[in-house]
Every structure is written in structure tokens, then in C-alpha cells.
């Protein structure tokens, strides 16, 4: 394991995470009751625009019940559960953080989706799957923690079927320095953002062709504005996952977008 991988894993270490999640969920439903994807959405969609972005990306990827999906950098499993529940497809979630995977397994059991969504610890640069094992790969707000973007995209291509789809929701560099800390990094030592142009070039070098390429920065800004001007969401939210300073680091993300330091990219690509 490289020093960078160790630092990223430490950032997402999630000490006592499953216990914290059990505690906040107890406020909305007893431990033995079944949870729904909608109930968990404020808690388990760890990316800009939350479940709205997941929904749009899934629709653009054209999923079907027979689609074999990999959710790479799955966090605590929110997108994977949404895909399984909505499309009836089988989803495998992989994340570097053991705490995230433990929480993902627990929440998926609570939702009654364990037959469709499974999870395991793994490294995006060295995945434990055979070539062409999946029809679609989802990657949402993960690439900025990967220092070797070419190796990441090559590994995704390896495990995708020819003609398979790669669904990406990512942050990209624009103008000026990134203000830290942000949700994915306390400082620049574990943040490896690329510009939109460099991101596209790296994907094309890896053998991907875009069928959707969309700048979602304005949509993200509207989403942040609505969140900041409305009432705080009732029930569990991402503070239970990322800790008490989560509002401050999300505030920095919003600032980076407002000041055009960063942008938001959504894309669906096919492999040759």
C-alpha cells in the first residue's frame, strides 16, 4: 500500500461509524424495522447533489435488471442500494475504507437488498475481478483521491465488457487554488484533481469515448443555494459519516464552486 493510499484510507477511517449510524437511525425507526432508500438518501449519497446526481447518472447509463454494475468508491453504499432497488440489477460496491464497507453491509441488510447489492474492501487501482466482469462502472467523486489517473481508468477499462458503460460524476479544476479542507481531503496531499480537458484526455487515452459529457456546475450551485436557504434536513445526514466539521468542509466545497475554482462534470462513456 502506498503512502497516498494510507493517507486516503485514514481520511475515511470512520471510527465507530456503524455505531454512530445506528444511533442516528434510532431516531427515525427501531433497529429491527426495514429502512428505505429514500430514508437513507440524506445520509448515504456522499457527492454533490446527492441522490439527484445518482438518479440522473443512472438514467443516462441505461441500466437494466441484467446489468452487472460496479460502484467503485461506493462509500456506505447509497448509490449501490439505489441502483439495486430501482433497476433490479446486481451491484458490487468496492471501497478503500473498511469502516465504510461495514456500514454499507449493515444498511443494505436493513433495506432488505443484500441479495442484489454486495460490498467488499478494495483498491481502485488493483481490483479483485476478472477482465470484462461488469457491464457498467459508476465512479462518483472518487477520482480526485487517486494519484494515478491513467492507472485508474485502465483498471476500469479492464473490468468492463467491450461496449460497456463508464458513468462518471466528478469534480474538475478550473481557476485558482482549491480551498481546503473539503469533503475528500484535508489538504492537497491527498487531492489529485484534473481540469476538465485533462480528464477527458486521460479517459480517451484509456480507450473511452463519451456519449454524454455535461457541465453540472450550475446545477450544483443551485442545489447548494437551496440547501443553505432552506430548513436543515430532519433526521440523519452526512455529519454522521464525516463528523462534526462536515458543514464547514461542505461550505468550502460550495465556495470553490462559487468562485470557479472547481467545476462539476457528469459523463457516460463507452469502452472500445
C-alpha positions in Angstrom: 0.0 0.0 0.0 1.4 3.4 -1.0 1.7 6.3 1.4 -1.0 8.1 -0.6 -3.4 5.2 -0.2 -2.7 5.0 3.5 -3.5 8.7 3.9 -6.7 8.5 1.9 -7.8 5.5 3.9 -7.1 7.4 7.1 -9.2 10.3 5.9 -12.2 7.9 5.5 -11.4 5.8 8.6 -14.8 6.3 10.1 -14.1 5.4 13.7 -17.1 3.7 15.3 -19.0 4.6 12.1 -21.6 1.8 12.2 -22.4 2.5 15.8 -22.8 6.2 15.0 -25.2 5.4 12.2 -27.2 3.0 14.3 -27.6 5.8 16.9 -28.9 8.4 14.4 -31.2 5.9 12.7 -32.7 5.0 16.0 -34.3 8.5 16.0 -36.4 7.6 12.9 -37.1 3.8 13.2 -36.4 0.9 15.6 -33.4 -1.3 14.9 -35.4 -4.2 13.6 -37.5 -2.2 11.1 -36.8 -2.1 7.4 -35.3 1.1 6.0 -35.9 2.5 2.6 -33.5 4.0 0.0 -35.4 7.4 0.4 -35.0 7.4 4.2 -31.2 7.0 3.9 -30.6 9.4 1.0 -29.6 12.4 3.1 -27.1 10.1 4.9 -25.6 7.9 2.2 -25.1 9.9 -1.0 -21.6 11.3 -0.5 -21.3 13.5 -3.5 -22.5 16.9 -4.9 -26.3 17.0 -5.5 -26.7 13.7 -3.6 -29.4 11.3 -4.9 -30.4 13.7 -7.7 -27.0 13.2 -9.3 -27.2 9.4 -8.8 -30.6 9.3 -10.4 -29.6 11.3 -13.4 -26.4 9.3 -14.0 -28.2 6.0 -13.6 -30.8 7.0 -16.2 -28.1 8.2 -18.6 -26.3 4.9 -18.2 -29.3 2.9 -19.4 -29.4 0.3 -16.7 -31.5 -2.9 -16.9 -32.2 -5.8 -14.5 -29.5 -7.9 -16.3 -26.8 -5.2 -16.0 -23.8 -6.1 -13.8 -22.7 -2.9 -12.0 -19.6 -2.0 -10.1 -19.9 1.0 -7.8 -16.3 2.0 -7.4 -15.6 4.0 -4.3 -19.0 3.1 -3.0 -18.8 4.8 0.4 -21.5 3.5 2.7 -23.5 2.1 -0.3 -26.1 4.6 -1.0 -25.8 4.7 -4.8 -25.5 0.9 -5.0 -28.7 0.5 -3.0 -30.5 3.0 -5.2 -29.4 1.2 -8.4 -30.4 -2.2 -7.0 -33.8 -1.1 -5.7 -34.7 1.0 -8.7 -33.5 -1.2 -11.6 -33.3 -4.6 -10.0 -29.7 -5.1 -11.2 -26.9 -6.7 -9.2 -24.4 -4.2 -7.9 -21.0 -4.8 -6.3 -19.6 -2.0 -4.2 -15.9 -1.5 -3.6 -14.3 1.0 -1.2 -10.9 1.5 0.3 -12.4 2.1 3.8 -13.2 -1.0 5.9 -15.5 1.2 8.1 -17.5 2.3 5.0 -17.9 -1.3 3.8 -19.1 -2.5 7.3 -21.7 0.3 7.3 -22.7 -0.4 3.7 -23.3 -4.1 4.5 -25.3 -3.2 7.7 -27.5 -0.6 5.9 -28.1 -2.9 2.9 -29.3 -5.6 5.3 -31.6 -3.1 6.9 -33.1 -2.3 3.4 -33.6 -5.9 2.5 -31.3 -5.6 -0.5 -28.4 -7.9 0.4 -29.4 -10.3 -2.4 -28.7 -7.6 -5.0 -26.1 -5.3 -3.5 -22.8 -6.7 -2.1 -19.7 -4.9 -0.8 -16.0 -5.5 -0.2 -12.9 -3.6 0.6 -10.7 -3.0 -2.4 -8.3 -0.6 -4.1 -9.5 1.0 -7.4 -6.0 0.5 -8.9 -5.9 -3.2 -8.3 -9.5 -4.6 -8.4 -10.1 -8.3 -7.4 -12.2 -9.0 -10.5 -11.6 -10.8 -13.8 -11.4 -9.0 -17.1 -14.8 -7.9 -18.5 -16.6 -8.8 -15.3 -19.0 -5.8 -15.4 -21.3 -4.1 -17.9 -21.3 -0.7 -16.2 -19.0 1.0 -13.7 -20.1 4.0 -11.6 -17.5 6.5 -10.3 -18.9 9.4 -8.3 -16.5 11.9 -6.6 -13.7 9.3 -6.3 -11.1 10.1 -8.9 -9.8 13.2 -7.0 -8.4 10.9 -4.4 -6.4 8.8 -6.9 -2.9 10.0 -7.7 -2.5 7.8 -10.9 -5.5 8.7 -13.0 -4.2 6.7 -16.0 -3.9 3.6 -14.0 -7.4 4.1 -12.6 -9.0 4.4 -16.0 -7.0 1.5 -17.3 -8.3 -0.7 -14.5 -11.9 0.4 -15.1 -11.5 -0.5 -18.8 -10.0 -3.9 -17.9 -13.0 -5.0 -15.8 -15.6 -3.6 -18.3 -17.1 -5.6 -21.1 -16.4 -4.3 -24.6 -19.1 -1.7 -25.2 -19.7 -1.4 -21.5 -20.5 2.0 -19.9 -18.5 4.1 -17.5 -20.6 6.6 -15.6 -18.6 9.4 -14.1 -19.7 12.2 -11.7 -16.5 14.1 -10.8 -15.0 17.4 -9.7 -12.6 19.2 -12.0 -10.1 22.0 -11.6 -10.9 25.4 -13.0 -9.1 28.7 -12.0 -7.1 29.3 -8.9 -6.1 27.2 -5.9 -8.6 24.9 -4.2 -9.6 26.0 -0.7 -9.1 23.2 1.9 -10.3 21.3 3.8 -13.0 19.7 1.6 -15.0 16.5 1.9 -12.4 14.4 0.2 -9.2 15.9 1.6 -7.9 17.9 4.5 -5.1 19.4 2.3 -3.6 19.0 -1.2 -1.6 15.9 -0.2 -4.5 13.6 -0.9 -6.2 15.6 -3.6 -5.4 14.9 -7.3 -7.9 17.0 -9.2 -7.5 17.4 -13.0 -9.0 20.0 -15.3 -12.0 19.0 -17.5 -9.8 18.9 -20.6 -7.1 16.8 -18.9 -9.8 14.4 -17.5 -11.3 13.9 -21.0 -7.8 13.4 -22.5 -6.9 10.8 -19.9 -10.2 8.9 -20.5 -9.7 9.0 -24.3 -6.1 7.7 -23.9 -7.5 4.8 -21.8 -9.9 3.8 -24.7 -13.1 5.5 -23.7 -15.5 7.5 -25.9 -18.0 10.0 -24.4 -21.7 9.5 -25.2 -22.6 12.1 -22.6 -20.4 15.0 -21.4 -22.1 17.6 -19.3 -21.0 20.5 -17.1 -23.2 20.3 -14.0 -21.6 23.1 -12.1 -24.6 25.5 -12.2 -26.9 22.6 -11.2 -24.6 22.0 -8.2 -24.6 25.7 -7.3 -28.4 25.8 -7.3 -28.5 22.7 -5.2 -26.2 24.3 -2.6 -28.1 27.5 -2.6 -31.4 25.7 -2.0 -29.8 23.7 0.8 -28.3 26.7 2.5 -31.5 28.8 2.3 -34.0 26.1 3.3 -34.6 24.5 6.7 -31.9 21.9 7.8 -33.0 18.4 6.8 -34.7 16.4 9.5 -33.2 13.1 10.5 -29.8 11.6 9.7 -27.4 13.4 7.4 -23.8 13.1 6.3 -22.5 14.6 9.5 -23.0 11.2 11.0 -20.5 9.8 8.5 -17.9 12.6 8.3 -18.1 14.1 11.7 -19.0 17.4 13.3 -16.9 19.6 10.9 -18.8 18.3 7.9 -20.8 21.6 7.5 -17.5 23.6 7.3 -15.9 21.3 4.7 -19.0 21.3 2.6 -19.1 25.0 2.9 -15.6 25.1 1.4 -16.7 22.9 -1.5 -19.6 25.3 -2.2 -17.1 28.2 -2.1 -14.8 26.5 -4.5 -17.7 26.1 -7.0 -19.0 29.7 -6.5 -15.5 31.1 -7.0 -14.9 29.0 -10.2 -12.0 27.2 -8.6 -13.7 23.9 -9.2 -16.4 22.6 -11.6 -18.7 19.5 -11.6 -18.6 17.1 -14.5 -21.1 14.3 -15.4 -20.3 11.9 -18.2 -21.1 8.5 -19.6 -18.5 6.8 -21.7 -18.2 3.5 -23.6 -15.1 1.4 -23.8 -13.8 0.2 -27.2 
